[in-house]
């Protein structure tokens, strides 16, 4: 019965695709082709490259936590492509808190490491964690999160608040 249903659905799904001849020959970028027991391909949605097990990266750090880290009020977080950004109002002191989750978090960590930045290992934060001036990187299972703070104060003053926030975020993964 499953094969008969698949045989009926495949032509119906093909009719929903772009009418361009080239588009009919190729799956869309958000479609994965999987093989059925009969060997015929079927299409199923695949995750986007910036997807994260957490979903919304703004759920990892609350606005109140971002304000505490920034030392000033911030606007509500804006979530875009695996990142969340909290910024201070234009009328206040300069401050910004950025959260990078999933692939974007890992990419940020990898870039900092490749640049030879001094990453200090942190104990008891997730499965793996590192601190550098203005940023903290952590991993729990396969999920990476990076938090970056932009603020006009000496970077060393931010080490403890970044470490404390990383511990909190690790419990949310």
C-alpha positions as protocol buffer text, in pm:
chain_id: "A"
residue {
  index: 1
  type: UNK
  ca { x: 0 y: 0 z: 0 }
}
residue {
  index: 2
  type: UNK
  ca { x: 287 y: 243 z: 82 }
}
residue {
  index: 3
  type: UNK
  ca { x: 438 y: 192 z: -265 }
}
residue {
  index: 4
  type: UNK
  ca { x: 100 y: 253 z: -433 }
}
residue {
  index: 5
  type: UNK
  ca { x: 54 y: 571 z: -228 }
}
residue {
  index: 6
  type: UNK
  ca { x: 404 y: 690 z: -320 }
}
residue {
  index: 7
  type: UNK
  ca { x: 330 y: 620 z: -687 }
}
residue {
  index: 8
  type: UNK
  ca { x: 24 y: 845 z: -665 }
}
residue {
  index: 9
  type: UNK
  ca { x: 196 y: 1123 z: -469 }
}
residue {
  index: 10
  type: UNK
  ca { x: 509 y: 1160 z: -681 }
}
residue {
  index: 11
  type: UNK
  ca { x: 326 y: 1287 z: -995 }
}
residue {
  index: 12
  type: UNK
  ca { x: 116 y: 1518 z: -776 }
}
residue {
  index: 13
  type: UNK
  ca { x: 426 y: 1660 z: -611 }
}
residue {
  index: 14
  type: UNK
  ca { x: 597 y: 1708 z: -946 }
}
residue {
  index: 15
  type: UNK
  ca { x: 301 y: 1916 z: -1061 }
}
residue {
  index: 16
  type: UNK
  ca { x: 365 y: 2155 z: -769 }
}
residue {
  index: 17
  type: UNK
  ca { x: 724 y: 2219 z: -877 }
}
residue {
  index: 18
  type: UNK
  ca { x: 843 y: 2513 z: -1087 }
}
residue {
  index: 19
  type: UNK
  ca { x: 736 y: 2474 z: -1447 }
}
residue {
  index: 20
  type: UNK
  ca { x: 1087 y: 2556 z: -1570 }
}
residue {
  index: 21
  type: UNK
  ca { x: 1233 y: 2244 z: -1734 }
}
residue {
  index: 22
  type: UNK
  ca { x: 1565 y: 2275 z: -1548 }
}
residue {
  index: 23
  type: UNK
  ca { x: 1388 y: 2310 z: -1214 }
}
residue {
  index: 24
  type: UNK
  ca { x: 1191 y: 1988 z: -1270 }
}
residue {
  index: 25
  type: UNK
  ca { x: 1513 y: 1791 z: -1312 }
}
residue {
  index: 26
  type: UNK
  ca { x: 1668 y: 1915 z: -985 }
}
residue {
  index: 27
  type: UNK
  ca { x: 1538 y: 1903 z: -629 }
}
residue {
  index: 28
  type: UNK
  ca { x: 1498 y: 2242 z: -462 }
}
residue {
  index: 29
  type: UNK
  ca { x: 1776 y: 2350 z: -221 }
}
residue {
  index: 30
  type: UNK
  ca { x: 1549 y: 2277 z: 75 }
}
residue {
  index: 31
  type: UNK
  ca { x: 1454 y: 1930 z: -45 }
}
residue {
  index: 32
  type: UNK
  ca { x: 1637 y: 1605 z: 24 }
}
residue {
  index: 33
  type: UNK
  ca { x: 1589 y: 1304 z: -200 }
}
residue {
  index: 34
  type: UNK
  ca { x: 1559 y: 978 z: -12 }
}
residue {
  index: 35
  type: UNK
  ca { x: 1534 y: 630 z: -153 }
}
residue {
  index: 36
  type: UNK
  ca { x: 1225 y: 417 z: -97 }
}
residue {
  index: 37
  type: UNK
  ca { x: 1235 y: 35 z: -69 }
}
residue {
  index: 38
  type: UNK
  ca { x: 1147 y: 19 z: -441 }
}
residue {
  index: 39
  type: UNK
  ca { x: 1455 y: 226 z: -524 }
}
residue {
  index: 40
  type: UNK
  ca { x: 1250 y: 523 z: -645 }
}
residue {
  index: 41
  type: UNK
  ca { x: 1335 y: 859 z: -493 }
}
residue {
  index: 42
  type: UNK
  ca { x: 1094 y: 1053 z: -280 }
}
residue {
  index: 43
  type: UNK
  ca { x: 1130 y: 1411 z: -164 }
}
residue {
  index: 44
  type: UNK
  ca { x: 1128 y: 1522 z: 198 }
}
residue {
  index: 45
  type: UNK
  ca { x: 1211 y: 1860 z: 350 }
}
residue {
  index: 46
  type: UNK
  ca { x: 1566 y: 1891 z: 481 }
}
residue {
  index: 47
  type: UNK
  ca { x: 1680 y: 2121 z: 759 }
}
residue {
  index: 48
  type: UNK
  ca { x: 1813 y: 2461 z: 663 }
}
residue {
  index: 49
  type: UNK
  ca { x: 2189 y: 2503 z: 707 }
}
residue {
  index: 50
  type: UNK
  ca { x: 2141 y: 2750 z: 991 }
}
residue {
  index: 51
  type: UNK
  ca { x: 1890 y: 2540 z: 1181 }
}
residue {
  index: 52
  type: UNK
  ca { x: 1962 y: 2479 z: 1544 }
}
residue {
  index: 53
  type: UNK
  ca { x: 1823 y: 2229 z: 1792 }
}
residue {
  index: 54
  type: UNK
  ca { x: 1715 y: 2525 z: 2001 }
}
residue {
  index: 55
  type: UNK
  ca { x: 1513 y: 2690 z: 1728 }
}
residue {
  index: 56
  type: UNK
  ca { x: 1517 y: 3063 z: 1804 }
}
residue {
  index: 57
  type: UNK
  ca { x: 1864 y: 3172 z: 1923 }
}
residue {
  index: 58
  type: UNK
  ca { x: 1698 y: 3459 z: 2114 }
}
residue {
  index: 59
  type: UNK
  ca { x: 1549 y: 3190 z: 2342 }
}
residue {
  index: 60
  type: UNK
  ca { x: 1900 y: 3114 z: 2468 }
}
residue {
  index: 61
  type: UNK
  ca { x: 1960 y: 3460 z: 2621 }
}
residue {
  index: 62
  type: UNK
  ca { x: 1671 y: 3666 z: 2752 }
}
residue {
  index: 63
  type: UNK
  ca { x: 1651 y: 4041 z: 2706 }
}
residue {
  index: 64
  type: UNK
  ca { x: 1704 y: 4084 z: 3081 }
}
residue {
  index: 65
  type: UNK
  ca { x: 2021 y: 3870 z: 3066 }
}
residue {
  index: 66
  type: UNK
  ca { x: 2146 y: 4068 z: 2765 }
}
residue {
  index: 67
  type: UNK
  ca { x: 2085 y: 4393 z: 2954 }
}
residue {
  index: 68
  type: UNK
  ca { x: 2272 y: 4263 z: 3257 }
}
residue {
  index: 69
  type: UNK
  ca { x: 2566 y: 4157 z: 3038 }
}
residue {
  index: 70
  type: UNK
  ca { x: 2566 y: 4485 z: 2841 }
}
residue {
  index: 71
  type: UNK
  ca { x: 2528 y: 4698 z: 3153 }
}
residue {
  index: 72
  type: UNK
  ca { x: 2255 y: 4902 z: 2986 }
}
residue {
  index: 73
  type: UNK
  ca { x: 1902 y: 4860 z: 2852 }
}
residue {
  index: 74
  type: UNK
  ca { x: 1880 y: 4690 z: 2512 }
}
residue {
  index: 75
  type: UNK
  ca { x: 1609 y: 4660 z: 2249 }
}
residue {
  index: 76
  type: UNK
  ca { x: 1430 y: 4325 z: 2205 }
}
residue {
  index: 77
  type: UNK
  ca { x: 1641 y: 4065 z: 2027 }
}
residue {
  index: 78
  type: UNK
  ca { x: 1630 y: 4028 z: 1649 }
}
residue {
  index: 79
  type: UNK
  ca { x: 1670 y: 3673 z: 1523 }
}
residue {
  index: 80
  type: UNK
  ca { x: 1820 y: 3628 z: 1175 }
}
residue {
  index: 81
  type: UNK
  ca { x: 1983 y: 3316 z: 1023 }
}
residue {
  index: 82
  type: UNK
  ca { x: 2093 y: 3141 z: 1341 }
}
residue {
  index: 83
  type: UNK
  ca { x: 2184 y: 3462 z: 1524 }
}
residue {
  index: 84
  type: UNK
  ca { x: 2017 y: 3689 z: 1775 }
}
residue {
  index: 85
  type: UNK
  ca { x: 2123 y: 4048 z: 1835 }
}
residue {
  index: 86
  type: UNK
  ca { x: 2032 y: 4278 z: 2121 }
}
residue {
  index: 87
  type: UNK
  ca { x: 2138 y: 4641 z: 2071 }
}
residue {
  index: 88
  type: UNK
  ca { x: 2132 y: 4940 z: 2303 }
}
residue {
  index: 89
  type: UNK
  ca { x: 1907 y: 5230 z: 2205 }
}
residue {
  index: 90
  type: UNK
  ca { x: 2074 y: 5505 z: 2004 }
}
residue {
  index: 91
  type: UNK
  ca { x: 2032 y: 5743 z: 2299 }
}
residue {
  index: 92
  type: UNK
  ca { x: 2226 y: 5522 z: 2540 }
}
residue {
  index: 93
  type: UNK
  ca { x: 2582 y: 5395 z: 2570 }
}
residue {
  index: 94
  type: UNK
  ca { x: 2710 y: 5172 z: 2291 }
}
residue {
  index: 95
  type: UNK
  ca { x: 2643 y: 4806 z: 2365 }
}
residue {
  index: 96
  type: UNK
  ca { x: 2548 y: 4496 z: 2169 }
}
residue {
  index: 97
  type: UNK
  ca { x: 2503 y: 4131 z: 2260 }
}
residue {
  index: 98
  type: UNK
  ca { x: 2514 y: 3874 z: 1979 }
}
residue {
  index: 99
  type: UNK
  ca { x: 2421 y: 3508 z: 2012 }
}
residue {
  index: 100
  type: UNK
  ca { x: 2530 y: 3266 z: 1739 }
}
residue {
  index: 101
  type: UNK
  ca { x: 2363 y: 2923 z: 1759 }
}
residue {
  index: 102
  type: UNK
  ca { x: 2418 y: 2597 z: 1573 }
}
residue {
  index: 103
  type: UNK
  ca { x: 2632 y: 2617 z: 1261 }
}
residue {
  index: 104
  type: UNK
  ca { x: 2685 y: 2994 z: 1294 }
}
residue {
  index: 105
  type: UNK
  ca { x: 2809 y: 2945 z: 1652 }
}
residue {
  index: 106
  type: UNK
  ca { x: 3055 y: 2678 z: 1539 }
}
residue {
  index: 107
  type: UNK
  ca { x: 3171 y: 2890 z: 1244 }
}
residue {
  index: 108
  type: UNK
  ca { x: 3242 y: 3188 z: 1472 }
}
residue {
  index: 109
  type: UNK
  ca { x: 3440 y: 2965 z: 1711 }
}
residue {
  index: 110
  type: UNK
  ca { x: 3637 y: 2807 z: 1424 }
}
residue {
  index: 111
  type: UNK
  ca { x: 3720 y: 3149 z: 1275 }
}
residue {
  index: 112
  type: UNK
  ca { x: 3852 y: 3282 z: 1606 }
}
residue {
  index: 113
  type: UNK
  ca { x: 4062 y: 2968 z: 1655 }
}
residue {
  index: 114
  type: UNK
  ca { x: 4203 y: 2985 z: 1300 }
}
residue {
  index: 115
  type: UNK
  ca { x: 4297 y: 3350 z: 1355 }
}
residue {
  index: 116
  type: UNK
  ca { x: 4509 y: 3236 z: 1650 }
}
residue {
  index: 117
  type: UNK
  ca { x: 4309 y: 3425 z: 1911 }
}
residue {
  index: 118
  type: UNK
  ca { x: 4380 y: 3339 z: 2274 }
}
residue {
  index: 119
  type: UNK
  ca { x: 4094 y: 3105 z: 2373 }
}
residue {
  index: 120
  type: UNK
  ca { x: 4103 y: 3019 z: 2742 }
}
residue {
  index: 121
  type: UNK
  ca { x: 3934 y: 2686 z: 2826 }
}
residue {
  index: 122
  type: UNK
  ca { x: 3651 y: 2711 z: 3079 }
}
residue {
  index: 123
  type: UNK
  ca { x: 3583 y: 2431 z: 3326 }
}
residue {
  index: 124
  type: UNK
  ca { x: 3235 y: 2309 z: 3410 }
}
residue {
  index: 125
  type: UNK
  ca { x: 3058 y: 2486 z: 3121 }
}
residue {
  index: 126
  type: UNK
  ca { x: 2879 y: 2242 z: 2890 }
}
residue {
  index: 127
  type: UNK
  ca { x: 3090 y: 1973 z: 2723 }
}
residue {
  index: 128
  type: UNK
  ca { x: 3347 y: 2224 z: 2600 }
}
residue {
  index: 129
  type: UNK
  ca { x: 3383 y: 2601 z: 2645 }
}
residue {
  index: 130
  type: UNK
  ca { x: 3631 y: 2881 z: 2578 }
}
residue {
  index: 131
  type: UNK
  ca { x: 3659 y: 3248 z: 2670 }
}
residue {
  index: 132
  type: UNK
  ca { x: 3834 y: 3527 z: 2484 }
}
residue {
  index: 133
  type: UNK
  ca { x: 3816 y: 3905 z: 2508 }
}
residue {
  index: 134
  type: UNK
  ca { x: 3449 y: 3989 z: 2456 }
}
residue {
  index: 135
  type: UNK
  ca { x: 3331 y: 3642 z: 2355 }
}
residue {
  index: 136
  type: UNK
  ca { x: 3251 y: 3302 z: 2495 }
}
residue {
  index: 137
  type: UNK
  ca { x: 3209 y: 2976 z: 2300 }
}
residue {
  index: 138
  type: UNK
  ca { x: 3039 y: 2664 z: 2431 }
}
residue {
  index: 139
  type: UNK
  ca { x: 2931 y: 2324 z: 2311 }
}
residue {
  index: 140
  type: UNK
  ca { x: 2672 y: 2088 z: 2459 }
}
residue {
  index: 141
  type: UNK
  ca { x: 2645 y: 1760 z: 2270 }
}
residue {
  index: 142
  type: UNK
  ca { x: 2665 y: 1868 z: 1904 }
}
residue {
  index: 143
  type: UNK
  ca { x: 2517 y: 2216 z: 1962 }
}
residue {
  index: 144
  type: UNK
  ca { x: 2755 y: 2514 z: 1951 }
}
residue {
  index: 145
  type: UNK
  ca { x: 2671 y: 2859 z: 2085 }
}
residue {
  index: 146
  type: UNK
  ca { x: 2890 y: 3168 z: 2074 }
}
residue {
  index: 147
  type: UNK
  ca { x: 2810 y: 3489 z: 2261 }
}
residue {
  index: 148
  type: UNK
  ca { x: 2981 y: 3814 z: 2171 }
}
residue {
  index: 149
  type: UNK
  ca { x: 2965 y: 4134 z: 2374 }
}
residue {
  index: 150
  type: UNK
  ca { x: 3047 y: 4475 z: 2230 }
}
residue {
  index: 151
  type: UNK
  ca { x: 3084 y: 4730 z: 2506 }
}
residue {
  index: 152
  type: UNK
  ca { x: 3305 y: 5031 z: 2576 }
}
residue {
  index: 153
  type: UNK
  ca { x: 3472 y: 4896 z: 2889 }
}
residue {
  index: 154
  type: UNK
  ca { x: 3793 y: 4697 z: 2954 }
}
residue {
  index: 155
  type: UNK
  ca { x: 3741 y: 4345 z: 2814 }
}
residue {
  index: 156
  type: UNK
  ca { x: 3863 y: 4176 z: 3135 }
}
residue {
  index: 157
  type: UNK
  ca { x: 3564 y: 4322 z: 3321 }
}
residue {
  index: 158
  type: UNK
  ca { x: 3336 y: 4108 z: 3103 }
}
residue {
  index: 159
  type: UNK
  ca { x: 3503 y: 3770 z: 3166 }
}
residue {
  index: 160
  type: UNK
  ca { x: 3298 y: 3671 z: 3472 }
}
residue {
  index: 161
  type: UNK
  ca { x: 2961 y: 3790 z: 3333 }
}
residue {
  index: 162
  type: UNK
  ca { x: 3028 y: 3610 z: 3001 }
}
residue {
  index: 163
  type: UNK
  ca { x: 3130 y: 3291 z: 3185 }
}
residue {
  index: 164
  type: UNK
  ca { x: 2823 y: 3306 z: 3409 }
}
residue {
  index: 165
  type: UNK
  ca { x: 2594 y: 3357 z: 3109 }
}
residue {
  index: 166
  type: UNK
  ca { x: 2761 y: 3066 z: 2926 }
}
residue {
  index: 167
  type: UNK
  ca { x: 2684 y: 2841 z: 3225 }
}
residue {
  index: 168
  type: UNK
  ca { x: 2319 y: 2950 z: 3212 }
}
residue {
  index: 169
  type: UNK
  ca { x: 2295 y: 2896 z: 2834 }
}
residue {
  index: 170
  type: UNK
  ca { x: 2452 y: 2549 z: 2866 }
}
residue {
  index: 171
  type: UNK
  ca { x: 2161 y: 2442 z: 3088 }
}
residue {
  index: 172
  type: UNK
  ca { x: 1918 y: 2546 z: 2810 }
}
residue {
  index: 173
  type: UNK
  ca { x: 2073 y: 2326 z: 2542 }
}
